[in-house]
Every structure is written in structure tokens, then in C-alpha cells.
Amino acid sequence: MKNSVVMVLVLLTGVGIGVLFGRVPPGSDDGTTAVRTEPRILYWKAPMDPNYRRDKPGKSPMGMDLVPVYASDGDDESVVTISPQMINNLGVRTEQAQYGILSRRIDTVGYVSYDEDTLQHIHTRVDGWIERLHITATGDPVSQGQPLFELYSPTLVNAEEEYLTALRSGNSTLLGASRKRLVALGVSSGEIDRLKSSREVKQRLTVTARNDGVVANLGVREGQFITPATDIMSIANLDRVWVLAEIFERQADWIQPGQRAEVKLDYLPGKRLQGTVDYIYPELDRKTRTLKVRMRFDNESGVFRPNMFARVTIHGTETAPVVHVPRESLIRGGIVDRVVLALGDGKFRAQAVQIGIESGNRVEILSGIGTTDLVVTSGQFLIDSESNLESALARMDARVAEKPTMSVQVAATVLGIDRVKQKITLHHEPISEWSWPAMTMGFAVENEHLLMGLEEGQSIDVTIEERDSGLYVITSIAAEADQ
């Protein structure tokens, strides 16, 4: 009897405590329903191995904490959700797509060369022997009038003796002919005047430098027999130099003579040397498929030395205003290129894009995204691994292939026209059918004739068609005045 009374008291006490703290015993109904605000966790998986899944928290085979995979709020399988903690751990950064002028900057490499306009080749006009060589090594500096070598030539000796004979004869005709012969054989006027005054034939003719410079090439040695065909030496001036660089075939129309160029040399860190594009060679290299470009730089300070390696930046022509994103945000695919869009609240989606030119660290986007979109610039490949994004893309592509082609009409303003590439940049009104806000975006045009008569700033109505590839193409354009 006492035990029964004790049990009743215990039960009453428990019910009282539950009422005091607002708890309802299991199975009871107080007329209210709890609302779940947290997304439902589907399962837990390893950060580095999406195939390792568990139904509760734990450790992966690599000793890392398992991460939750949440159920998506919508039906779009291409949208994936990542917890804020994992976003922070992955170091995800985003940047908004920009609209503006994109400079066609070319970054390449080159090497320093002599300015061939200043290159002087030394030859003789007679056979003979190098009796004495004053220049002994390539790279030696020379100044104007400096002796280069002494030549013994029987032909020159005979011509000098004939000139002295003509002097003694007093025959002006013979004297004039003898002098012209000496000049034709390469004897300087100073040497002829010396011969006339001294009346003494020298067995050796001294050849001097005509200009200042350095010896770029030395092709003879002392005692060597030479002919007029022998390339004795080459002398170049280093006050100006060439920098030869190669650019890709797709960049051929970016460059023009007179454009500004900058060079960085490894032995001068942090210093940029200014020059100009001097010449664009007419043909591409057959093997490398690159185009050679020549730039001219002043070198009075002597910082450039031939055959130096140079990092070259050429500031090419500018584009019309276009939509562009950082190069690092682009994920290149075999068929379709894409970027990862940050949708907010930890949601991400891959978006197919059509890319245009690449300049520096920026990439032009012809179609696929607009200026209101946020693209992931860091961590997008980890998101791809973390969320098994490739599978989502495959499912998305399958759905796109199944659904019919969609098109919408919208009012827009023309911001840029590229008739060569058949594309147009518009600022369009919101598109409710696709849940697009008003934004600036580039589109491909189905037919080049659609661009005829259009001007920047013009208000138009366009029809945009979504293709199977996920790209958006304008199929018709009508000016508002035509409506």
C-alpha cells in the first residue's frame, strides 16, 4: 500500500515539473505545431571523398570531420548547398561580373637583339692577308677612326706604285685614273693624300672603324688570307636595341606599330622600361604558330645587353564595353566552359558561358551571365569536389536536352555592337519567365543582318532564345519606333 502511494506521488510530481517548464508529455497535443527552420540534413560525407557517406557525424578515413549535405529547398538539382563553416574553410571568394572597356593586353616573352639598322659589316675589296689584328674578341668596344686590322695585298701595292708613276709622269689623265682605281679598291682619301705627299708605298693598309660601337661578330684571325667575300667582322651600335617577341595567332589583330610596350629584365627587379612596337613580321612561324613582333628601345644607359631574356607587355587596342570576369573564375570544359555562381545563403550553381577574348587576368563573357551575377573566384574547384557538382551538371544538361526551346521578348537599350563577332551588349528589362533581374549582358546574334542600322544608346525590343547548349542567342531585333 505504501509503495503504491509513493508511485502516485512521483507521477504527480513529474507532471507538475513538466507543466512548470512548459514541456508536454509525449503523445499530447497542445494545439500548436513546431516549424523547422533549419534545412534537413540528407547525410554526412568525407570532404575529400564524396563517395564516403554516413548517416551521422564522425570521422573520414583520412581523419577529417564529416560534413553535412543538406536537402535543397527547390527542385533545381543543379543548385547545391554548402554550410557556412565549410565555405569559410574552403576560402571561397566571390566577385561581381563587371561591364566596361577591356584592354587587349598581351603578356609574352622575348629576347634583346642588336638594332640591325646600326649593324656595319667589314669587308675588303681585294685579296690579301691579315698581317695584324687590333680587335681580338667579340664584344670589344670600338670608336670612330680606331684601327681594326692591317692588310697586306699585292693588288693594293701595285695600285699605289702605279699612282706614284703617274705623279712622276705629270700626265693628269693617267694620274686621275690611278687615283680612281685606289678609291675603287677601298683606299681612303687620307691615305691617298699621304701617299702623294710622302711618295712612299706602304706594304700594309690600315683599315679603321667608321662608327662607334661594339664588335658583334669577329670572323678572322691574324695571318688569315681573306677575299672580298670574307665577313671579317660586324660592328653594332648599342644606343638602340631591338626586343623580339612572339604572340599567339589569335592576338594578331590586337597589335599595331606604334603601340606602347613595356619590358622587365630579371636583373632589374621592379623596373619597367618603355618602348614602342616597331614592326610586325608578315608571316607566322610554321611550327609554333606564333607571330614575331619587333620593338625598339633606347639604350643610352646600357641596361640592355643582346640575348638577354625579357618579359614583355604590349598594350594593344581596347574593346568596346563588354561583360568580363576574372580569369581564375572560369572552369574550362571540353565542350562548354562554365563559372560557379554564388546565389546566397550558401547556395551555388554552375552556369555555362560563352567566352570571348582573354586579356591579362580578365575574360570577356559573350553570353551566359550578366553584371548582377556573383562568380566564385577562389574555391570553385573545391566546391566542385565537395558538392559533386559534375553530377549536378550532368543532370542539368539532361533536363536541358529534354525540355523544348524557350524564347522571350524584352525591351532593352543598346550599349555596344561588335559586327565582326556578331554580338551585342544590352541593358535589358527584367525577364520574369526566367527570373532574371534587369541587367547588362552580352549576347550572340543569330544573323549579322540583325545589327544593320543599330546605334549605341538606341532603345529596341529583342527576342532571346535559349539554346540546347545553355547559351542565349538573339533571334530578332525591332526598334521601338517600328512598333
JOKALIN-V405715 format. One record per backbone hydrogen bond with DSSP energy under -0.5 kcal/mol. NH is the residue of the N-H (numbers start at 1). CO is the residue of the C=O. E is the energy in kcal/mol with one decimal. If there is no record, write none. Layout:
nh->(NH	NH)
co->(CO	CO)
e->(E	E)
This chain:
nh->(5	6	7	8	9	10	11	12	13	14	15	16	17	18	19	20	21	22	23	28	37	42	42	43	44	45	46	46	49	52	53	54	60	63	66	67	69	70	71	77	79	80	82	87	88	89	90	91	91	92	93	95	97	98	100	103	104	105	106	107	108	108	110	111	112	113	115	115	116	118	119	120	122	123	125	128	129	130	131	131	132	134	134	135	136	139	140	142	145	146	148	149	150	151	152	153	157	158	159	160	161	162	163	164	165	166	167	168	169	170	171	172	175	176	177	178	179	180	181	182	183	184	185	186	187	192	193	194	195	196	197	198	199	205	206	207	207	209	213	214	215	216	216	217	219	220	223	224	226	230	232	232	233	234	235	236	241	242	243	244	245	246	247	249	251	252	254	255	258	259	261	262	263	264	266	268	271	273	275	276	277	278	279	281	281	285	289	291	292	293	294	295	296	297	299	302	307	308	310	311	312	312	313	314	315	316	316	317	319	322	324	325	327	329	330	331	332	337	338	339	341	341	342	343	343	344	347	348	349	350	351	353	354	355	356	359	360	362	363	364	365	366	366	367	371	373	375	375	376	377	377	378	383	384	385	386	387	388	389	391	392	393	394	395	396	397	398	399	400	401	402	403	406	408	410	412	413	414	415	416	418	422	423	424	425	426	426	427	428	428	429	431	432	434	435	436	439	441	442	443	444	445	446	450	451	452	454	457	458	460	461	462	463	464	464	465	466	467	467	470	473	474	475	475	476	478	480	482	483)
co->(1	2	3	4	5	6	7	8	9	10	11	12	13	14	15	16	17	19	18	25	35	40	69	69	54	67	49	52	46	49	51	44	64	60	58	45	43	68	40	75	76	348	346	83	84	85	86	87	88	87	378	375	373	324	322	101	317	103	314	105	106	312	310	244	308	242	237	240	114	115	116	235	233	121	185	226	152	224	129	150	150	132	148	148	134	215	137	213	209	143	207	207	132	205	129	151	153	154	155	156	157	158	159	160	161	162	163	164	165	166	166	170	171	172	173	174	175	176	177	178	179	180	181	183	182	188	189	190	191	192	193	194	195	151	204	149	205	146	142	236	140	214	234	234	232	232	130	221	128	227	122	230	122	217	120	214	297	113	295	111	293	109	291	289	248	249	251	252	277	256	275	313	273	311	309	265	268	263	261	296	259	294	294	279	292	290	285	247	283	245	279	243	276	241	239	299	112	305	110	264	108	310	262	106	260	104	314	254	102	100	98	363	361	326	327	338	330	353	331	351	339	349	374	341	347	347	344	80	341	78	339	337	367	353	364	362	105	359	325	357	323	354	364	354	440	370	95	373	340	93	375	93	379	380	381	382	383	385	384	388	388	389	390	391	392	393	394	395	396	397	398	399	466	464	462	460	427	458	425	425	423	418	418	443	416	424	441	413	426	439	411	436	430	431	432	431	428	426	369	424	472	422	474	447	448	449	451	414	455	412	478	410	476	408	462	473	406	465	471	467	465	444	463	473	463	461	459	479	480)
e->(-1.8	-2.2	-1.9	-1.9	-2.1	-2.0	-2.1	-2.3	-2.2	-2.1	-2.1	-2.1	-2.2	-2.2	-2.1	-2.5	-2.0	-1.0	-2.7	-2.0	-0.5	-0.6	-3.2	-1.0	-3.2	-2.4	-0.8	-1.7	-0.5	-2.0	-0.9	-3.2	-3.1	-2.3	-2.4	-2.8	-2.5	-0.5	-3.0	-0.8	-1.3	-2.6	-2.5	-2.2	-2.2	-2.3	-2.5	-0.6	-0.7	-1.9	-1.4	-2.3	-2.2	-2.5	-2.5	-0.6	-1.7	-2.0	-2.7	-0.6	-0.6	-2.7	-2.6	-1.8	-2.2	-3.3	-0.5	-0.8	-0.9	-2.1	-0.8	-3.0	-3.1	-0.6	-0.5	-1.9	-2.4	-2.4	-1.2	-1.9	-1.3	-0.6	-1.8	-1.2	-0.6	-2.6	-1.4	-3.0	-3.3	-2.1	-3.4	-1.2	-2.9	-2.9	-2.5	-0.6	-2.1	-2.3	-1.9	-2.3	-2.1	-2.0	-1.6	-2.1	-2.1	-2.1	-1.9	-2.1	-1.7	-1.3	-0.6	-0.8	-2.4	-2.6	-2.1	-2.2	-2.2	-2.2	-1.8	-1.9	-2.2	-2.3	-1.7	-1.5	-2.3	-1.8	-2.3	-1.9	-2.2	-2.2	-2.1	-2.9	-2.0	-3.2	-0.5	-2.7	-0.5	-2.1	-2.2	-2.7	-2.1	-0.8	-2.4	-1.4	-3.1	-0.6	-3.5	-1.8	-2.9	-1.9	-1.5	-1.2	-0.9	-2.5	-3.0	-2.6	-2.3	-2.5	-2.4	-2.4	-2.5	-1.0	-2.5	-0.8	-1.5	-1.6	-1.6	-0.7	-2.8	-1.6	-2.2	-3.0	-1.9	-2.2	-0.6	-1.7	-1.7	-2.5	-2.4	-1.5	-2.3	-2.6	-2.0	-0.5	-2.0	-2.9	-1.9	-2.7	-0.6	-3.1	-3.2	-2.2	-2.2	-2.3	-3.7	-1.0	-3.7	-1.7	-2.6	-2.5	-2.4	-0.6	-2.6	-2.6	-2.3	-1.5	-1.1	-1.7	-1.9	-2.6	-2.8	-2.1	-2.8	-1.3	-1.5	-3.2	-0.6	-0.6	-2.3	-2.1	-0.6	-3.5	-2.4	-0.7	-2.5	-0.8	-1.5	-2.6	-2.0	-0.5	-3.0	-2.4	-2.5	-0.5	-2.8	-2.3	-0.8	-2.1	-2.7	-2.7	-3.2	-2.9	-0.6	-1.2	-1.8	-1.3	-2.6	-0.5	-2.8	-2.6	-0.5	-1.3	-2.5	-1.8	-1.8	-3.5	-2.7	-0.5	-1.7	-0.7	-1.3	-2.6	-2.3	-2.3	-2.5	-3.0	-1.9	-2.1	-2.4	-2.1	-1.4	-2.3	-0.6	-2.2	-2.1	-2.9	-1.6	-2.6	-3.0	-1.6	-2.5	-0.7	-2.1	-2.4	-2.7	-0.5	-2.6	-1.9	-0.6	-2.0	-2.3	-1.9	-0.6	-0.7	-0.7	-2.6	-1.0	-2.7	-0.5	-2.7	-0.9	-2.7	-2.5	-1.6	-1.4	-1.2	-1.6	-3.3	-1.6	-2.8	-3.3	-2.6	-2.2	-2.7	-0.5	-3.2	-3.2	-0.6	-2.9	-1.8	-2.6	-2.6	-2.4	-0.5	-0.9	-2.6	-1.6	-1.5	-1.3)
